[in-house]
């Protein structure tokens, strides 16, 4: 019988060794985010049905776990950007398909390239780097978290490839690396030419669309403006046994977008994030891209607030760059109306000290 092994470990050689040990035994692995409080870690392990926990003190058997299927490799907790995390069950074939497609796109050469894994291994953005290196026999350096100086030192030692979130990109000299995969949150308006904007989900074991173009084997379509994927990288099911795929293999992402005639994907945001104001549709991400470029804005999220006249009022929730001199509604409306229809312009501003985010920096709009 094949079991689920929870790895409650930081990034490092022991994590990789324990993952390989589990796989050699036919078991699957549940990476546990070390930044979660102890109670939350224990709750995750219980909900996902792990039979063993490996932590700093050793390997521990626990009651109440349930089996995995023979080809299952990973159970990855979803980001929780819309609520309670789910466990995406990914097979060895799925993670290998992602690793090989990415390596082909980047033209990875194990004789000259070197991967750096510095994102949390409990998230696909970090763990996918490790899996790519292992499956392609490419040298790998691992850090237990992001540190700008450590990334610079790794580049001096020969690291050529890594994956980051946009907030981390701002803290390093990107030119020191050959290529940087970016995911996890909205892309900056301007970024270095060696960065690659990726689109993917926990359910696809990280990015499967690079710079809008699907990787090899990835099919895209939209149904009622919702992006759907069909590809060998997709999950088998969720840990509770539910299969979110259609009978013919399509997965509804929950993201709104468009696939152009040439096959390139544009993503507008979560379907549930769309604001309907005066019968007009407003995509928050489009408005946020404009407002985030203003010097008066440190961070911004756009949401719809209930309004008796408009149904929903477009509202900018803002972390001001200078709290003593916050931006004005006129500044915001003028900026948005210069690029989008007037109905997209915010009707109100709410000032906050910080926006709620996931550990990888993705704004949790549902908590605003």
TALIN-V632233 format. One record per run of one state. SS is the DSSP state (A for helix, B for strand, O for the rest). FROM is the first residue (numbers start at 1). LEN is the number of residues. Records with the same first field share a line. If there is no record, write none. Layout:
SS: FROM-LEN  FROM-LEN
This chain:
O: 1-3  8-5  25-3  32-6  48-4  56-2  62-10  78-9  107-7  118-6  137-2  143-5  157-4  165-1  170-4  177-2  183-12  205-1  211-2  215-4  224-2  231-6  239-6  246-5  260-5  274-1  278-2  283-1  292-5  308-3  321-2  326-3  338-4  345-3  352-5  358-5  364-1  368-1
B: 4-4  28-4  52-4  58-4  72-6  87-5  114-4  139-4  161-4  179-4  195-7  206-5  213-2  219-5  226-5  237-2  245-1  251-9  265-6  275-3  280-3  297-11  311-10  348-4  357-1  363-1
A: 13-12  38-10  92-15  124-13  148-9  166-4  174-3  202-3  271-3  284-8  323-3  329-9  342-3  365-3
